[in-house]
Amino acid sequence: MPSHVRRIADFLQKPLSDEIIDRIAEQCTFKGMMRNPKTFKITEGDDEIGLILRKGVVGDWKNYFTPEMNERFEKEVLAKLKGSGLEFEFEP
């Protein structure tokens, strides 16, 4: 992963030391992000809705989305991605 960070830094013409590159790469791992979960919380006003970091288990979204939320997600996301060339396979 440090090589990816290095490529991005080079593209942005930002000279960074190997130490900084390694630190960024480590902080971008799931484990690194979970060390500071409050950074990844979704809030609405004063209410905490949830955490955007997930376990990475396929299909686990079904434990959180209502059928209405899923329908809205599909409608809005697919409308925004129309013409982008991205294609998705949805479970039945």
PDB file of N, CA, C and O in Angstrom:
ATOM      1  N   MET A   1       0.802  -1.199   0.000  1.00  0.00           N
ATOM      2  CA  MET A   1       0.000   0.000   0.000  1.00  0.00           C
ATOM      3  C   MET A   1       0.852   1.274   0.000  1.00  0.00           C
ATOM      4  O   MET A   1       0.440   2.265  -0.603  1.00  0.00           O
ATOM      5  N   PRO A   2       2.015   1.290   0.646  1.00  0.00           N
ATOM      6  CA  PRO A   2       2.820   2.516   0.584  1.00  0.00           C
ATOM      7  C   PRO A   2       3.120   2.962  -0.844  1.00  0.00           C
ATOM      8  O   PRO A   2       3.233   4.158  -1.109  1.00  0.00           O
ATOM      9  N   SER A   3       3.249   2.004  -1.764  1.00  0.00           N
ATOM     10  CA  SER A   3       3.538   2.396  -3.150  1.00  0.00           C
ATOM     11  C   SER A   3       2.357   3.152  -3.755  1.00  0.00           C
ATOM     12  O   SER A   3       2.548   4.046  -4.580  1.00  0.00           O
ATOM     13  N   HIS A   4       1.130   2.796  -3.346  1.00  0.00           N
ATOM     14  CA  HIS A   4      -0.045   3.524  -3.835  1.00  0.00           C
ATOM     15  C   HIS A   4      -0.034   4.956  -3.317  1.00  0.00           C
ATOM     16  O   HIS A   4      -0.323   5.896  -4.057  1.00  0.00           O
ATOM     17  N   VAL A   5       0.299   5.112  -2.049  1.00  0.00           N
ATOM     18  CA  VAL A   5       0.355   6.445  -1.452  1.00  0.00           C
ATOM     19  C   VAL A   5       1.449   7.257  -2.130  1.00  0.00           C
ATOM     20  O   VAL A   5       1.267   8.445  -2.399  1.00  0.00           O
ATOM     21  N   ARG A   6       2.577   6.627  -2.406  1.00  0.00           N
ATOM     22  CA  ARG A   6       3.682   7.309  -3.081  1.00  0.00           C
ATOM     23  C   ARG A   6       3.239   7.781  -4.471  1.00  0.00           C
ATOM     24  O   ARG A   6       3.550   8.903  -4.869  1.00  0.00           O
ATOM     25  N   ARG A   7       2.522   6.942  -5.202  1.00  0.00           N
ATOM     26  CA  ARG A   7       2.057   7.319  -6.542  1.00  0.00           C
ATOM     27  C   ARG A   7       1.114   8.513  -6.482  1.00  0.00           C
ATOM     28  O   ARG A   7       1.186   9.409  -7.323  1.00  0.00           O
ATOM     29  N   ILE A   8       0.236   8.524  -5.493  1.00  0.00           N
ATOM     30  CA  ILE A   8      -0.693   9.641  -5.344  1.00  0.00           C
ATOM     31  C   ILE A   8       0.074  10.918  -4.991  1.00  0.00           C
ATOM     32  O   ILE A   8      -0.181  11.978  -5.564  1.00  0.00           O
ATOM     33  N   ALA A   9       1.009  10.815  -4.052  1.00  0.00           N
ATOM     34  CA  ALA A   9       1.817  11.975  -3.660  1.00  0.00           C
ATOM     35  C   ALA A   9       2.607  12.502  -4.858  1.00  0.00           C
ATOM     36  O   ALA A   9       2.695  13.713  -5.063  1.00  0.00           O
ATOM     37  N   ASP A  10       3.176  11.599  -5.639  1.00  0.00           N
ATOM     38  CA  ASP A  10       3.931  12.025  -6.828  1.00  0.00           C
ATOM     39  C   ASP A  10       3.011  12.718  -7.825  1.00  0.00           C
ATOM     40  O   ASP A  10       3.374  13.749  -8.391  1.00  0.00           O
ATOM     41  N   PHE A  11       1.818  12.156  -8.044  1.00  0.00           N
ATOM     42  CA  PHE A  11       0.861  12.748  -8.970  1.00  0.00           C
ATOM     43  C   PHE A  11       0.476  14.158  -8.524  1.00  0.00           C
ATOM     44  O   PHE A  11       0.324  15.063  -9.345  1.00  0.00           O
ATOM     45  N   LEU A  12       0.322  14.326  -7.213  1.00  0.00           N
ATOM     46  CA  LEU A  12      -0.047  15.632  -6.657  1.00  0.00           C
ATOM     47  C   LEU A  12       1.153  16.555  -6.485  1.00  0.00           C
ATOM     48  O   LEU A  12       1.029  17.690  -6.025  1.00  0.00           O
ATOM     49  N   GLN A  13       2.314  16.039  -6.865  1.00  0.00           N
ATOM     50  CA  GLN A  13       3.567  16.780  -6.743  1.00  0.00           C
ATOM     51  C   GLN A  13       3.799  17.248  -5.309  1.00  0.00           C
ATOM     52  O   GLN A  13       4.181  18.391  -5.054  1.00  0.00           O
ATOM     53  N   LYS A  14       3.552  16.312  -4.374  1.00  0.00           N
ATOM     54  CA  LYS A  14       3.763  16.555  -2.950  1.00  0.00           C
ATOM     55  C   LYS A  14       4.916  15.692  -2.472  1.00  0.00           C
ATOM     56  O   LYS A  14       4.745  14.485  -2.300  1.00  0.00           O
ATOM     57  N   PRO A  15       6.073  16.274  -2.254  1.00  0.00           N
ATOM     58  CA  PRO A  15       7.200  15.471  -1.765  1.00  0.00           C
ATOM     59  C   PRO A  15       6.970  15.068  -0.303  1.00  0.00           C
ATOM     60  O   PRO A  15       6.848  15.917   0.580  1.00  0.00           O
ATOM     61  N   LEU A  16       6.913  13.741  -0.070  1.00  0.00           N
ATOM     62  CA  LEU A  16       6.716  13.223   1.279  1.00  0.00           C
ATOM     63  C   LEU A  16       7.813  12.222   1.600  1.00  0.00           C
ATOM     64  O   LEU A  16       8.262  11.475   0.731  1.00  0.00           O
ATOM     65  N   SER A  17       8.236  12.215   2.846  1.00  0.00           N
ATOM     66  CA  SER A  17       9.270  11.277   3.278  1.00  0.00           C
ATOM     67  C   SER A  17       8.696   9.867   3.325  1.00  0.00           C
ATOM     68  O   SER A  17       7.480   9.684   3.377  1.00  0.00           O
ATOM     69  N   ASP A  18       9.576   8.878   3.307  1.00  0.00           N
ATOM     70  CA  ASP A  18       9.142   7.483   3.420  1.00  0.00           C
ATOM     71  C   ASP A  18       8.378   7.257   4.727  1.00  0.00           C
ATOM     72  O   ASP A  18       7.419   6.487   4.769  1.00  0.00           O
ATOM     73  N   GLU A  19       8.812   7.934   5.788  1.00  0.00           N
ATOM     74  CA  GLU A  19       8.153   7.799   7.085  1.00  0.00           C
ATOM     75  C   GLU A  19       6.698   8.280   7.007  1.00  0.00           C
ATOM     76  O   GLU A  19       5.799   7.614   7.520  1.00  0.00           O
ATOM     77  N   ILE A  20       6.469   9.411   6.379  1.00  0.00           N
ATOM     78  CA  ILE A  20       5.108   9.941   6.236  1.00  0.00           C
ATOM     79  C   ILE A  20       4.280   9.043   5.331  1.00  0.00           C
ATOM     80  O   ILE A  20       3.113   8.782   5.622  1.00  0.00           O
ATOM     81  N   ILE A  21       4.862   8.570   4.244  1.00  0.00           N
ATOM     82  CA  ILE A  21       4.158   7.664   3.326  1.00  0.00           C
ATOM     83  C   ILE A  21       3.704   6.413   4.077  1.00  0.00           C
ATOM     84  O   ILE A  21       2.553   5.996   3.947  1.00  0.00           O
ATOM     85  N   ASP A  22       4.606   5.810   4.865  1.00  0.00           N
ATOM     86  CA  ASP A  22       4.263   4.614   5.634  1.00  0.00           C
ATOM     87  C   ASP A  22       3.174   4.898   6.658  1.00  0.00           C
ATOM     88  O   ASP A  22       2.286   4.073   6.874  1.00  0.00           O
ATOM     89  N   ARG A  23       3.244   6.060   7.285  1.00  0.00           N
ATOM     90  CA  ARG A  23       2.234   6.428   8.284  1.00  0.00           C
ATOM     91  C   ARG A  23       0.855   6.599   7.637  1.00  0.00           C
ATOM     92  O   ARG A  23      -0.146   6.126   8.176  1.00  0.00           O
ATOM     93  N   ILE A  24       0.803   7.263   6.501  1.00  0.00           N
ATOM     94  CA  ILE A  24      -0.461   7.445   5.779  1.00  0.00           C
ATOM     95  C   ILE A  24      -1.021   6.086   5.373  1.00  0.00           C
ATOM     96  O   ILE A  24      -2.207   5.814   5.560  1.00  0.00           O
ATOM     97  N   ALA A  25      -0.161   5.235   4.816  1.00  0.00           N
ATOM     98  CA  ALA A  25      -0.606   3.910   4.361  1.00  0.00           C
ATOM     99  C   ALA A  25      -1.174   3.101   5.524  1.00  0.00           C
ATOM    100  O   ALA A  25      -2.193   2.428   5.365  1.00  0.00           O
ATOM    101  N   GLU A  26      -0.536   3.157   6.679  1.00  0.00           N
ATOM    102  CA  GLU A  26      -1.013   2.399   7.839  1.00  0.00           C
ATOM    103  C   GLU A  26      -2.338   2.963   8.334  1.00  0.00           C
ATOM    104  O   GLU A  26      -3.229   2.200   8.707  1.00  0.00           O
ATOM    105  N   GLN A  27      -2.481   4.277   8.344  1.00  0.00           N
ATOM    106  CA  GLN A  27      -3.713   4.895   8.826  1.00  0.00           C
ATOM    107  C   GLN A  27      -4.881   4.675   7.863  1.00  0.00           C
ATOM    108  O   GLN A  27      -6.037   4.853   8.246  1.00  0.00           O
ATOM    109  N   CYS A  28      -4.596   4.295   6.634  1.00  0.00           N
ATOM    110  CA  CYS A  28      -5.649   4.025   5.648  1.00  0.00           C
ATOM    111  C   CYS A  28      -6.090   2.571   5.640  1.00  0.00           C
ATOM    112  O   CYS A  28      -7.000   2.213   4.892  1.00  0.00           O
ATOM    113  N   THR A  29      -5.470   1.726   6.453  1.00  0.00           N
ATOM    114  CA  THR A  29      -5.923   0.340   6.550  1.00  0.00           C
ATOM    115  C   THR A  29      -7.171   0.296   7.427  1.00  0.00           C
ATOM    116  O   THR A  29      -7.428   1.219   8.200  1.00  0.00           O
ATOM    117  N   PHE A  30      -7.936  -0.772   7.303  1.00  0.00           N
ATOM    118  CA  PHE A  30      -9.131  -0.922   8.135  1.00  0.00           C
ATOM    119  C   PHE A  30      -8.752  -0.886   9.608  1.00  0.00           C
ATOM    120  O   PHE A  30      -9.398  -0.210  10.409  1.00  0.00           O
ATOM    121  N   LYS A  31      -7.720  -1.605   9.950  1.00  0.00           N
ATOM    122  CA  LYS A  31      -7.266  -1.646  11.344  1.00  0.00           C
ATOM    123  C   LYS A  31      -6.866  -0.246  11.826  1.00  0.00           C
ATOM    124  O   LYS A  31      -7.181   0.150  12.948  1.00  0.00           O
ATOM    125  N   GLY A  32      -6.176   0.482  10.969  1.00  0.00           N
ATOM    126  CA  GLY A  32      -5.758   1.838  11.325  1.00  0.00           C
ATOM    127  C   GLY A  32      -6.937   2.779  11.500  1.00  0.00           C
ATOM    128  O   GLY A  32      -6.949   3.610  12.408  1.00  0.00           O
ATOM    129  N   MET A  33      -7.926   2.648  10.630  1.00  0.00           N
ATOM    130  CA  MET A  33      -9.110   3.509  10.732  1.00  0.00           C
ATOM    131  C   MET A  33      -9.936   3.168  11.961  1.00  0.00           C
ATOM    132  O   MET A  33     -10.543   4.056  12.559  1.00  0.00           O
ATOM    133  N   MET A  34      -9.970   1.901  12.348  1.00  0.00           N
ATOM    134  CA  MET A  34     -10.752   1.495  13.514  1.00  0.00           C
ATOM    135  C   MET A  34     -10.146   2.002  14.827  1.00  0.00           C
ATOM    136  O   MET A  34     -10.804   1.960  15.866  1.00  0.00           O
ATOM    137  N   ARG A  35      -8.919   2.473  14.787  1.00  0.00           N
ATOM    138  CA  ARG A  35      -8.320   3.044  15.998  1.00  0.00           C
ATOM    139  C   ARG A  35      -8.962   4.383  16.353  1.00  0.00           C
ATOM    140  O   ARG A  35      -8.854   4.847  17.488  1.00  0.00           O
ATOM    141  N   ASN A  36      -9.633   5.002  15.377  1.00  0.00           N
ATOM    142  CA  ASN A  36     -10.272   6.290  15.599  1.00  0.00           C
ATOM    143  C   ASN A  36     -11.672   6.271  14.990  1.00  0.00           C
ATOM    144  O   ASN A  36     -11.955   7.033  14.065  1.00  0.00           O
ATOM    145  N   PRO A  37     -12.551   5.406  15.503  1.00  0.00           N
ATOM    146  CA  PRO A  37     -13.859   5.214  14.870  1.00  0.00           C
ATOM    147  C   PRO A  37     -14.749   6.447  14.868  1.00  0.00           C
ATOM    148  O   PRO A  37     -15.610   6.572  13.997  1.00  0.00           O
ATOM    149  N   LYS A  38     -14.569   7.369  15.823  1.00  0.00           N
ATOM    150  CA  LYS A  38     -15.450   8.539  15.847  1.00  0.00           C
ATOM    151  C   LYS A  38     -15.293   9.390  14.588  1.00  0.00           C
ATOM    152  O   LYS A  38     -16.194  10.151  14.234  1.00  0.00           O
ATOM    153  N   THR A  39     -14.163   9.264  13.922  1.00  0.00           N
ATOM    154  CA  THR A  39     -13.953   9.976  12.668  1.00  0.00           C
ATOM    155  C   THR A  39     -14.879   9.460  11.578  1.00  0.00           C
ATOM    156  O   THR A  39     -15.161  10.175  10.616  1.00  0.00           O
ATOM    157  N   PHE A  40     -15.351   8.241  11.715  1.00  0.00           N
ATOM    158  CA  PHE A  40     -16.134   7.589  10.676  1.00  0.00           C
ATOM    159  C   PHE A  40     -17.594   7.398  11.072  1.00  0.00           C
ATOM    160  O   PHE A  40     -18.275   6.521  10.538  1.00  0.00           O
ATOM    161  N   LYS A  41     -18.072   8.208  11.998  1.00  0.00           N
ATOM    162  CA  LYS A  41     -19.471   8.121  12.429  1.00  0.00           C
ATOM    163  C   LYS A  41     -20.325   9.053  11.581  1.00  0.00           C
ATOM    164  O   LYS A  41     -19.895  10.141  11.195  1.00  0.00           O
ATOM    165  N   ILE A  42     -21.526   8.610  11.304  1.00  0.00           N
ATOM    166  CA  ILE A  42     -22.482   9.418  10.563  1.00  0.00           C
ATOM    167  C   ILE A  42     -23.434  10.031  11.571  1.00  0.00           C
ATOM    168  O   ILE A  42     -24.001   9.335  12.413  1.00  0.00           O
ATOM    169  N   THR A  43     -23.602  11.327  11.477  1.00  0.00           N
ATOM    170  CA  THR A  43     -24.516  12.005  12.388  1.00  0.00           C
ATOM    171  C   THR A  43     -25.532  12.809  11.582  1.00  0.00           C
ATOM    172  O   THR A  43     -25.289  13.211  10.444  1.00  0.00           O
ATOM    173  N   GLU A  44     -26.653  13.019  12.206  1.00  0.00           N
ATOM    174  CA  GLU A  44     -27.694  13.860  11.636  1.00  0.00           C
ATOM    175  C   GLU A  44     -28.120  14.790  12.760  1.00  0.00           C
ATOM    176  O   GLU A  44     -28.834  14.389  13.679  1.00  0.00           O
ATOM    177  N   GLY A  45     -27.674  16.030  12.675  1.00  0.00           N
ATOM    178  CA  GLY A  45     -27.888  16.942  13.800  1.00  0.00           C
ATOM    179  C   GLY A  45     -27.068  16.460  14.976  1.00  0.00           C
ATOM    180  O   GLY A  45     -25.857  16.270  14.863  1.00  0.00           O
ATOM    181  N   ASP A  46     -27.723  16.264  16.101  1.00  0.00           N
ATOM    182  CA  ASP A  46     -27.046  15.760  17.301  1.00  0.00           C
ATOM    183  C   ASP A  46     -27.137  14.245  17.423  1.00  0.00           C
ATOM    184  O   ASP A  46     -26.562  13.659  18.341  1.00  0.00           O
ATOM    185  N   ASP A  47     -27.861  13.606  16.498  1.00  0.00           N
ATOM    186  CA  ASP A  47     -28.072  12.162  16.574  1.00  0.00           C
ATOM    187  C   ASP A  47     -27.000  11.405  15.802  1.00  0.00           C
ATOM    188  O   ASP A  47     -26.662  11.748  14.669  1.00  0.00           O
ATOM    189  N   GLU A  48     -26.476  10.366  16.446  1.00  0.00           N
ATOM    190  CA  GLU A  48     -25.515   9.487  15.784  1.00  0.00           C
ATOM    191  C   GLU A  48     -26.292   8.393  15.060  1.00  0.00           C
ATOM    192  O   GLU A  48     -27.052   7.646  15.676  1.00  0.00           O
ATOM    193  N   ILE A  49     -26.094   8.306  13.750  1.00  0.00           N
ATOM    194  CA  ILE A  49     -26.827   7.332  12.947  1.00  0.00           C
ATOM    195  C   ILE A  49     -26.083   6.011  12.867  1.00  0.00           C
ATOM    196  O   ILE A  49     -26.702   4.952  12.971  1.00  0.00           O
ATOM    197  N   GLY A  50     -24.786   6.048  12.688  1.00  0.00           N
ATOM    198  CA  GLY A  50     -24.034   4.806  12.576  1.00  0.00           C
ATOM    199  C   GLY A  50     -22.589   5.049  12.219  1.00  0.00           C
ATOM    200  O   GLY A  50     -22.120   6.185  12.154  1.00  0.00           O
ATOM    201  N   LEU A  51     -21.911   3.976  11.994  1.00  0.00           N
ATOM    202  CA  LEU A  51     -20.495   3.973  11.667  1.00  0.00           C
ATOM    203  C   LEU A  51     -20.338   3.555  10.211  1.00  0.00           C
ATOM    204  O   LEU A  51     -20.945   2.571   9.788  1.00  0.00           O
ATOM    205  N   ILE A  52     -19.540   4.280   9.437  1.00  0.00           N
ATOM    206  CA  ILE A  52     -19.393   3.922   8.026  1.00  0.00           C
ATOM    207  C   ILE A  52     -18.401   2.792   7.809  1.00  0.00           C
ATOM    208  O   ILE A  52     -18.346   2.227   6.717  1.00  0.00           O
ATOM    209  N   LEU A  53     -17.626   2.453   8.810  1.00  0.00           N
ATOM    210  CA  LEU A  53     -16.712   1.321   8.692  1.00  0.00           C
ATOM    211  C   LEU A  53     -17.467   0.054   9.056  1.00  0.00           C
ATOM    212  O   LEU A  53     -18.104  -0.027  10.106  1.00  0.00           O
ATOM    213  N   ARG A  54     -17.389  -0.912   8.189  1.00  0.00           N
ATOM    214  CA  ARG A  54     -18.140  -2.140   8.390  1.00  0.00           C
ATOM    215  C   ARG A  54     -17.201  -3.335   8.416  1.00  0.00           C
ATOM    216  O   ARG A  54     -16.006  -3.194   8.155  1.00  0.00           O
ATOM    217  N   LYS A  55     -17.730  -4.506   8.726  1.00  0.00           N
ATOM    218  CA  LYS A  55     -16.949  -5.738   8.834  1.00  0.00           C
ATOM    219  C   LYS A  55     -16.430  -6.221   7.486  1.00  0.00           C
ATOM    220  O   LYS A  55     -15.418  -6.919   7.425  1.00  0.00           O
ATOM    221  N   GLY A  56     -17.105  -5.861   6.423  1.00  0.00           N
ATOM    222  CA  GLY A  56     -16.711  -6.342   5.107  1.00  0.00           C
ATOM    223  C   GLY A  56     -17.304  -7.696   4.774  1.00  0.00           C
ATOM    224  O   GLY A  56     -16.745  -8.438   3.966  1.00  0.00           O
ATOM    225  N   VAL A  57     -18.432  -8.026   5.387  1.00  0.00           N
ATOM    226  CA  VAL A  57     -19.103  -9.293   5.132  1.00  0.00           C
ATOM    227  C   VAL A  57     -20.141  -9.073   4.037  1.00  0.00           C
ATOM    228  O   VAL A  57     -21.018  -8.218   4.161  1.00  0.00           O
ATOM    229  N   VAL A  58     -20.033  -9.847   2.972  1.00  0.00           N
ATOM    230  CA  VAL A  58     -20.966  -9.719   1.860  1.00  0.00           C
ATOM    231  C   VAL A  58     -22.385  -9.970   2.343  1.00  0.00           C
ATOM    232  O   VAL A  58     -22.657 -10.963   3.017  1.00  0.00           O
ATOM    233  N   GLY A  59     -23.287  -9.059   1.993  1.00  0.00           N
ATOM    234  CA  GLY A  59     -24.691  -9.211   2.334  1.00  0.00           C
ATOM    235  C   GLY A  59     -25.073  -8.707   3.717  1.00  0.00           C
ATOM    236  O   GLY A  59     -26.254  -8.717   4.067  1.00  0.00           O
ATOM    237  N   ASP A  60     -24.097  -8.265   4.514  1.00  0.00           N
ATOM    238  CA  ASP A  60     -24.397  -7.811   5.870  1.00  0.00           C
ATOM    239  C   ASP A  60     -25.259  -6.549   5.881  1.00  0.00           C
ATOM    240  O   ASP A  60     -25.898  -6.236   6.885  1.00  0.00           O
ATOM    241  N   TRP A  61     -25.274  -5.831   4.764  1.00  0.00           N
ATOM    242  CA  TRP A  61     -26.084  -4.624   4.684  1.00  0.00           C
ATOM    243  C   TRP A  61     -27.556  -4.937   4.964  1.00  0.00           C
ATOM    244  O   TRP A  61     -28.296  -4.072   5.433  1.00  0.00           O
ATOM    245  N   LYS A  62     -27.978  -6.161   4.680  1.00  0.00           N
ATOM    246  CA  LYS A  62     -29.376  -6.537   4.880  1.00  0.00           C
ATOM    247  C   LYS A  62     -29.780  -6.464   6.351  1.00  0.00           C
ATOM    248  O   LYS A  62     -30.963  -6.352   6.670  1.00  0.00           O
ATOM    249  N   ASN A  63     -28.796  -6.527   7.241  1.00  0.00           N
ATOM    250  CA  ASN A  63     -29.077  -6.420   8.671  1.00  0.00           C
ATOM    251  C   ASN A  63     -29.318  -4.976   9.092  1.00  0.00           C
ATOM    252  O   ASN A  63     -29.738  -4.728  10.222  1.00  0.00           O
ATOM    253  N   TYR A  64     -29.062  -4.026   8.206  1.00  0.00           N
ATOM    254  CA  TYR A  64     -29.159  -2.613   8.550  1.00  0.00           C
ATOM    255  C   TYR A  64     -30.147  -1.837   7.686  1.00  0.00           C
ATOM    256  O   TYR A  64     -30.785  -0.899   8.165  1.00  0.00           O
ATOM    257  N   PHE A  65     -30.280  -2.220   6.413  1.00  0.00           N
ATOM    258  CA  PHE A  65     -31.178  -1.522   5.500  1.00  0.00           C
ATOM    259  C   PHE A  65     -32.579  -2.097   5.595  1.00  0.00           C
ATOM    260  O   PHE A  65     -32.768  -3.314   5.611  1.00  0.00           O
ATOM    261  N   THR A  66     -33.544  -1.218   5.658  1.00  0.00           N
ATOM    262  CA  THR A  66     -34.926  -1.649   5.514  1.00  0.00           C
ATOM    263  C   THR A  66     -35.182  -1.795   4.016  1.00  0.00           C
ATOM    264  O   THR A  66     -34.404  -1.276   3.214  1.00  0.00           O
ATOM    265  N   PRO A  67     -36.258  -2.492   3.614  1.00  0.00           N
ATOM    266  CA  PRO A  67     -36.569  -2.568   2.178  1.00  0.00           C
ATOM    267  C   PRO A  67     -36.738  -1.179   1.552  1.00  0.00           C
ATOM    268  O   PRO A  67     -36.373  -0.972   0.394  1.00  0.00           O
ATOM    269  N   GLU A  68     -37.283  -0.244   2.303  1.00  0.00           N
ATOM    270  CA  GLU A  68     -37.467   1.116   1.797  1.00  0.00           C
ATOM    271  C   GLU A  68     -36.118   1.802   1.585  1.00  0.00           C
ATOM    272  O   GLU A  68     -35.921   2.496   0.588  1.00  0.00           O
ATOM    273  N   MET A  69     -35.200   1.607   2.516  1.00  0.00           N
ATOM    274  CA  MET A  69     -33.868   2.195   2.376  1.00  0.00           C
ATOM    275  C   MET A  69     -33.159   1.614   1.162  1.00  0.00           C
ATOM    276  O   MET A  69     -32.507   2.342   0.413  1.00  0.00           O
ATOM    277  N   ASN A  70     -33.282   0.316   0.965  1.00  0.00           N
ATOM    278  CA  ASN A  70     -32.650  -0.335  -0.169  1.00  0.00           C
ATOM    279  C   ASN A  70     -33.211   0.200  -1.482  1.00  0.00           C
ATOM    280  O   ASN A  70     -32.456   0.478  -2.414  1.00  0.00           O
ATOM    281  N   GLU A  71     -34.517   0.343  -1.559  1.00  0.00           N
ATOM    282  CA  GLU A  71     -35.153   0.858  -2.773  1.00  0.00           C
ATOM    283  C   GLU A  71     -34.676   2.279  -3.063  1.00  0.00           C
ATOM    284  O   GLU A  71     -34.372   2.615  -4.208  1.00  0.00           O
ATOM    285  N   ARG A  72     -34.613   3.104  -2.034  1.00  0.00           N
ATOM    286  CA  ARG A  72     -34.148   4.483  -2.207  1.00  0.00           C
ATOM    287  C   ARG A  72     -32.683   4.506  -2.644  1.00  0.00           C
ATOM    288  O   ARG A  72     -32.305   5.262  -3.539  1.00  0.00           O
ATOM    289  N   PHE A  73     -31.869   3.675  -2.008  1.00  0.00           N
ATOM    290  CA  PHE A  73     -30.449   3.609  -2.367  1.00  0.00           C
ATOM    291  C   PHE A  73     -30.284   3.255  -3.836  1.00  0.00           C
ATOM    292  O   PHE A  73     -29.578   3.938  -4.579  1.00  0.00           O
ATOM    293  N   GLU A  74     -30.946   2.174  -4.246  1.00  0.00           N
ATOM    294  CA  GLU A  74     -30.817   1.737  -5.638  1.00  0.00           C
ATOM    295  C   GLU A  74     -31.273   2.827  -6.600  1.00  0.00           C
ATOM    296  O   GLU A  74     -30.603   3.089  -7.599  1.00  0.00           O
ATOM    297  N   LYS A  75     -32.382   3.450  -6.317  1.00  0.00           N
ATOM    298  CA  LYS A  75     -32.928   4.483  -7.195  1.00  0.00           C
ATOM    299  C   LYS A  75     -31.973   5.670  -7.310  1.00  0.00           C
ATOM    300  O   LYS A  75     -31.665   6.112  -8.417  1.00  0.00           O
ATOM    301  N   GLU A  76     -31.504   6.187  -6.175  1.00  0.00           N
ATOM    302  CA  GLU A  76     -30.662   7.381  -6.177  1.00  0.00           C
ATOM    303  C   GLU A  76     -29.265   7.105  -6.717  1.00  0.00           C
ATOM    304  O   GLU A  76     -28.741   7.881  -7.516  1.00  0.00           O
ATOM    305  N   VAL A  77     -28.668   6.014  -6.286  1.00  0.00           N
ATOM    306  CA  VAL A  77     -27.304   5.711  -6.728  1.00  0.00           C
ATOM    307  C   VAL A  77     -27.278   5.393  -8.217  1.00  0.00           C
ATOM    308  O   VAL A  77     -26.431   5.902  -8.950  1.00  0.00           O
ATOM    309  N   LEU A  78     -28.196   4.559  -8.658  1.00  0.00           N
ATOM    310  CA  LEU A  78     -28.220   4.203 -10.075  1.00  0.00           C
ATOM    311  C   LEU A  78     -28.489   5.417 -10.948  1.00  0.00           C
ATOM    312  O   LEU A  78     -27.944   5.516 -12.047  1.00  0.00           O
ATOM    313  N   ALA A  79     -29.316   6.339 -10.485  1.00  0.00           N
ATOM    314  CA  ALA A  79     -29.586   7.563 -11.252  1.00  0.00           C
ATOM    315  C   ALA A  79     -28.325   8.405 -11.372  1.00  0.00           C
ATOM    316  O   ALA A  79     -28.054   8.964 -12.435  1.00  0.00           O
ATOM    317  N   LYS A  80     -27.561   8.503 -10.311  1.00  0.00           N
ATOM    318  CA  LYS A  80     -26.344   9.322 -10.331  1.00  0.00           C
ATOM    319  C   LYS A  80     -25.229   8.673 -11.147  1.00  0.00           C
ATOM    320  O   LYS A  80     -24.386   9.372 -11.710  1.00  0.00           O
ATOM    321  N   LEU A  81     -25.219   7.352 -11.213  1.00  0.00           N
ATOM    322  CA  LEU A  81     -24.157   6.648 -11.930  1.00  0.00           C
ATOM    323  C   LEU A  81     -24.503   6.364 -13.396  1.00  0.00           C
ATOM    324  O   LEU A  81     -23.681   5.826 -14.139  1.00  0.00           O
ATOM    325  N   LYS A  82     -25.708   6.723 -13.802  1.00  0.00           N
ATOM    326  CA  LYS A  82     -26.138   6.462 -15.171  1.00  0.00           C
ATOM    327  C   LYS A  82     -25.169   7.118 -16.160  1.00  0.00           C
ATOM    328  O   LYS A  82     -24.839   8.300 -16.055  1.00  0.00           O
ATOM    329  N   GLY A  83     -24.732   6.312 -17.114  1.00  0.00           N
ATOM    330  CA  GLY A  83     -23.796   6.816 -18.118  1.00  0.00           C
ATOM    331  C   GLY A  83     -22.344   6.767 -17.706  1.00  0.00           C
ATOM    332  O   GLY A  83     -21.470   7.135 -18.491  1.00  0.00           O
ATOM    333  N   SER A  84     -22.061   6.319 -16.485  1.00  0.00           N
ATOM    334  CA  SER A  84     -20.674   6.272 -16.008  1.00  0.00           C
ATOM    335  C   SER A  84     -19.914   5.051 -16.488  1.00  0.00           C
ATOM    336  O   SER A  84     -18.684   5.013 -16.444  1.00  0.00           O
ATOM    337  N   GLY A  85     -20.666   4.039 -16.954  1.00  0.00           N
ATOM    338  CA  GLY A  85     -20.030   2.792 -17.370  1.00  0.00           C
ATOM    339  C   GLY A  85     -19.915   1.770 -16.259  1.00  0.00           C
ATOM    340  O   GLY A  85     -19.548   0.621 -16.505  1.00  0.00           O
ATOM    341  N   LEU A  86     -20.226   2.179 -15.029  1.00  0.00           N
ATOM    342  CA  LEU A  86     -20.182   1.237 -13.904  1.00  0.00           C
ATOM    343  C   LEU A  86     -21.425   0.372 -13.922  1.00  0.00           C
ATOM    344  O   LEU A  86     -22.531   0.856 -14.162  1.00  0.00           O
ATOM    345  N   GLU A  87     -21.236  -0.904 -13.666  1.00  0.00           N
ATOM    346  CA  GLU A  87     -22.355  -1.828 -13.627  1.00  0.00           C
ATOM    347  C   GLU A  87     -22.333  -2.579 -12.310  1.00  0.00           C
ATOM    348  O   GLU A  87     -21.267  -2.855 -11.760  1.00  0.00           O
ATOM    349  N   PHE A  88     -23.517  -2.908 -11.806  1.00  0.00           N
ATOM    350  CA  PHE A  88     -23.636  -3.595 -10.536  1.00  0.00           C
ATOM    351  C   PHE A  88     -24.510  -4.823 -10.688  1.00  0.00           C
ATOM    352  O   PHE A  88     -25.473  -4.833 -11.454  1.00  0.00           O
ATOM    353  N   GLU A  89     -24.155  -5.854  -9.946  1.00  0.00           N
ATOM    354  CA  GLU A  89     -24.996  -7.042  -9.867  1.00  0.00           C
ATOM    355  C   GLU A  89     -25.672  -7.018  -8.511  1.00  0.00           C
ATOM    356  O   GLU A  89     -25.007  -7.000  -7.475  1.00  0.00           O
ATOM    357  N   PHE A  90     -26.999  -7.018  -8.522  1.00  0.00           N
ATOM    358  CA  PHE A  90     -27.743  -7.023  -7.276  1.00  0.00           C
ATOM    359  C   PHE A  90     -28.257  -8.421  -6.999  1.00  0.00           C
ATOM    360  O   PHE A  90     -28.631  -9.160  -7.909  1.00  0.00           O
ATOM    361  N   GLU A  91     -28.266  -8.769  -5.709  1.00  0.00           N
ATOM    362  CA  GLU A  91     -28.794 -10.061  -5.311  1.00  0.00           C
ATOM    363  C   GLU A  91     -30.305 -10.051  -5.504  1.00  0.00           C
ATOM    364  O   GLU A  91     -30.938  -9.004  -5.371  1.00  0.00           O
ATOM    365  N   PRO A  92     -30.888 -11.203  -5.815  1.00  0.00           N
ATOM    366  CA  PRO A  92     -32.352 -11.244  -5.970  1.00  0.00           C
ATOM    367  C   PRO A  92     -33.059 -11.021  -4.653  1.00  0.00           C
ATOM    368  O   PRO A  92     -34.289 -11.024  -4.603  1.00  0.00           O
TER     369      PRO A  92
END
